Amino acid sequence: MIVRRILVTGSADGLGRAAADTLLAAGHDVVVHARNRERAKELDPLVERGARLVVGDFTDREAVRRIAGELDEAPPLDAVIHNAGVWRGPAVMPVNVIAPYLLTALLRGVGRLVYLSSGSHYSGRPVLDGVDWRGGSAGSYADSKLFVTALAAAVARLRPGVPSNAVDPGWVPTKMGGPGAPDDLELGHRTQEWLAVSDEPAALSTGGYWYHGERREPHAAVHDRAFQDRLLRTLAEETGTAL
């Protein structure tokens, strides 16, 4: 087995924790992430098993930049699973869109990119005017997931040697999804792990939108190059950091 070095953002609980746990158990070199030191205590069992820990609140752009700097001082990552996300409130755009954009722009030499999307992205609006990227007001979850799915497709187009895919994990019973969520939690994290480490030809493809191991057609805006370019230009202007 080839050991991969993989960052899983938002890995203190839910799908991120499950993915990090599974990858670590498989023998991979896993970097886990929590938003603060209190949350990081929940990752002690994984750290004791060999995971490396980074801590930073993704609503704070400087914290995201600091994490990227820390990681760039270590060997390059073979994959990043952009799992961190919030369902509602002012943190939606900073955490769901700005943070993965900045990490994508700043981290050097990453081999593969996996972005967590959602079926909610089909309800998103490909409208960038008036979006509060800094989180001064509540953001639209559906819009954020459309934007990050389009980001994954844009990166696939602009970095042809780096597999970049989006994954809909389904509506699963995590803290975000709630105990009554009808989807399979196990299936919810397997696809992103497979895209991060497998050498199967399908796992090495790029620009896909995946659900439980199957590639599906996303919202029409996702593969609209004009929308991708507008999104990247907007995010570059907003953050002062070009992809």
Salt bridges, closest charged atoms under 4 A:
ASP13 OD2 - ARG39 NH2 3.09
ASP13 OD2 - LYS175 NZ 3.19
ASP21 OD1 - ARG49 NH1 2.67
ASP29 OD2 - ARG5 NE 3.74
GLU38 OE1 - LYS41 NZ 3.37
GLU42 OE2 - ARG39 NH1 3.45
GLU62 OE2 - ARG65 NE 3.62
GLU70 OE2 - ARG66 NH1 2.87
ASP72 OD2 - ARG108 NE 3.59
ASP143 OD2 - ARG125 NH2 2.61
ASP183 OD1 - HIS212 NE2 3.07
GLU186 OE1 - HIS189 NE2 3.55
GLU186 OE2 - ARG190 NH2 2.35
GLU193 OE2 - HIS189 ND1 2.35
GLU193 OE1 - ARG190 NH1 3.37
ASP199 OD1 - ARG4 NH2 2.75
ASP199 OD1 - ARG112 NH2 3.12
ASP229 OD1 - ARG157 NH2 2.72
GLU238 OE2 - ARG61 NH2 2.64
GLU238 OE2 - ARG134 NE 3.45
